Amino acid sequence: MDINLQKKSKKLEAVLWSIALPGFYQLLSRQFLKGFLLVFLEFLVNVKGNFNTIIILSFNLQIEDAIQETNYLWLLFYPCLYFFAIWDAYKHAGGGDGKPFAYLPLVFSAYFVTVGVIFSARLTIFGHLIGPMWSGFLFLPIGLGIGAIIRWILVKIYTKNRSPGS
């Protein structure tokens, strides 16, 4: 099998396992302390923030109930924990190697999803509340896009200002 294909497969595996549950890829790659810590934190924040209940209610379009069930003080930790686990797994699998500022899209995703959750109790689309889960999803591409743009700008600035031999 092509070595490049194997590397891409490993990076995708890391991201997908981390999306499924933060810490899974770390356990798979034998980083047991980090993996168990991420899984534990995911469960703690999920339970304290009532996130599984919010997901079920959101998928059933019971948005007002989802908002009532939300413990915002705990749920606000979730995006940063989630995107850190994804980035850590991706990086460990060889993602971002040699790419300056490759972490920025995921960092800004964590920031913007958090902002989406903050405003979720009053954010509406066509007059309908969308709740903490859907507003987080709504803000995700904004964070990815802004992070990618900032990364692109920084790469341009630093490669333009780089003198030979520095």
Wavefront OBJ file of the C-alpha trace (Angstrom):
o trace
v 0.000 0.000 0.000
v 1.132 3.522 -0.770
v 2.826 5.105 2.286
v 1.083 8.437 1.611
v -2.285 6.674 1.606
v -1.444 4.969 4.904
v -0.578 8.342 6.476
v -3.838 9.884 5.257
v -5.773 6.879 6.544
v -4.128 7.188 9.978
v -4.972 10.903 10.197
v -8.580 10.265 9.199
v -8.827 7.427 11.713
v -7.551 9.749 14.445
v -10.079 12.444 13.627
v -13.042 10.080 13.293
v -12.356 8.222 16.556
v -11.967 11.558 18.334
v -15.233 12.820 16.887
v -16.922 9.636 18.120
v -15.578 10.145 21.643
v -12.718 12.350 22.805
v -9.893 10.154 24.066
v -10.652 7.075 21.941
v -7.798 7.654 19.508
v -5.410 8.367 22.378
v -6.351 4.982 23.876
v -6.013 3.304 20.484
v -2.534 4.783 20.091
v -1.526 3.603 23.585
v -1.490 7.067 25.191
v -3.393 5.646 28.119
v -3.096 8.437 30.689
v -4.138 11.130 28.201
v -6.837 8.891 26.718
v -8.433 7.993 30.036
v -8.244 11.623 31.165
v -9.982 12.835 27.988
v -12.663 10.120 28.219
v -13.225 10.934 31.899
v -13.473 14.680 31.205
v -15.813 14.042 28.280
v -18.133 12.003 30.504
v -17.924 14.526 33.344
v -18.723 17.557 31.188
v -21.327 15.618 29.194
v -23.193 14.469 32.314
v -22.888 17.755 34.217
v -23.938 19.767 31.148
v -26.804 17.332 30.333
v -25.464 17.072 26.806
v -26.948 13.667 25.883
v -30.383 14.870 26.983
v -29.877 18.039 24.931
v -28.951 15.953 21.875
v -32.037 13.743 22.175
v -34.359 16.710 22.690
v -32.736 18.657 19.835
v -33.103 15.813 17.360
v -36.757 15.582 18.377
v -37.088 19.354 17.801
v -37.970 19.967 21.447
v -35.690 23.005 21.534
v -37.269 24.843 24.479
v -36.909 21.668 26.569
v -33.287 21.303 25.421
v -32.566 24.863 26.531
v -34.198 24.204 29.917
v -32.059 21.075 30.402
v -28.809 22.838 29.536
v -26.351 23.493 32.317
v -24.431 26.242 30.530
v -21.737 26.519 33.195
v -20.633 22.964 32.374
v -21.535 22.792 28.695
v -19.261 25.726 27.860
v -16.261 23.485 28.598
v -17.334 20.945 25.991
v -16.250 22.632 22.720
v -12.682 23.282 23.889
v -12.315 19.770 25.287
v -13.804 18.254 22.138
v -11.707 20.171 19.616
v -8.524 19.792 21.680
v -8.968 16.005 21.671
v -9.491 16.041 17.900
v -6.431 18.229 17.301
v -4.267 16.177 19.650
v -5.238 12.940 17.910
v -4.724 14.439 14.444
v -1.319 15.845 15.437
v -0.220 12.550 16.992
v -1.223 10.753 13.772
v 1.070 13.036 11.767
v -1.427 15.715 10.819
v -0.221 19.267 10.515
v 3.431 18.230 10.175
v 5.358 21.034 8.555
v 2.251 23.209 8.281
v 2.647 26.343 10.389
v -0.404 27.357 12.380
v -2.288 24.207 11.299
v -4.065 24.170 14.659
v -5.849 27.495 14.116
v -9.016 26.207 12.371
v -9.748 23.815 15.258
v -8.886 26.396 17.917
v -11.233 28.923 16.340
v -13.875 26.213 15.981
v -13.721 25.703 19.742
v -14.048 29.464 20.316
v -16.966 29.929 17.933
v -18.895 26.835 18.987
v -18.593 28.123 22.572
v -20.000 31.488 21.454
v -22.821 29.657 19.672
v -23.688 27.821 22.878
v -23.622 31.085 24.852
v -26.220 32.681 22.567
v -28.233 29.505 22.009
v -31.047 30.335 24.418
v -32.115 33.289 22.254
v -30.659 32.602 18.799
v -33.407 32.089 16.236
v -33.621 31.205 12.559
v -36.833 32.306 10.833
v -38.321 32.963 14.262
v -37.512 29.519 15.697
v -35.093 28.866 18.534
v -32.332 26.483 17.484
v -30.935 25.591 20.908
v -27.474 24.744 22.205
v -26.708 21.776 19.960
v -27.797 23.257 16.631
v -26.342 26.703 17.370
v -23.002 25.042 18.098
v -23.173 23.329 14.710
v -24.144 26.628 13.088
v -21.064 28.388 14.486
v -18.662 25.530 13.632
v -18.078 26.423 9.954
v -17.632 30.065 10.954
v -14.848 29.064 13.353
v -13.243 26.746 10.806
v -13.371 29.465 8.156
v -12.025 32.269 10.334
v -9.282 29.989 11.681
v -8.305 29.031 8.123
v -8.263 32.684 7.021
v -6.151 33.742 10.014
v -3.794 30.821 9.342
v -3.506 31.857 5.684
v -2.789 35.492 6.671
v -0.146 34.505 9.226
v 1.570 32.154 6.785
v 1.641 34.965 4.189
v 3.009 37.488 6.705
v 5.705 35.207 8.069
v 6.819 33.800 4.722
v 6.896 37.311 3.196
v 8.982 38.702 6.069
v 11.339 35.741 6.188
v 14.817 36.620 5.102
v 17.127 33.979 3.608
v 18.857 31.946 6.296
v 16.412 32.846 9.095
l 1 2 3 4 5 6 7 8 9 10 11 12 13 14 15 16 17 18 19 20 21 22 23 24 25 26 27 28 29 30 31 32 33 34 35 36 37 38 39 40 41 42 43 44 45 46 47 48 49 50 51 52 53 54 55 56 57 58 59 60 61 62 63 64 65 66 67 68 69 70 71 72 73 74 75 76 77 78 79 80 81 82 83 84 85 86 87 88 89 90 91 92 93 94 95 96 97 98 99 100 101 102 103 104 105 106 107 108 109 110 111 112 113 114 115 116 117 118 119 120 121 122 123 124 125 126 127 128 129 130 131 132 133 134 135 136 137 138 139 140 141 142 143 144 145 146 147 148 149 150 151 152 153 154 155 156 157 158 159 160 161 162 163 164 165 166
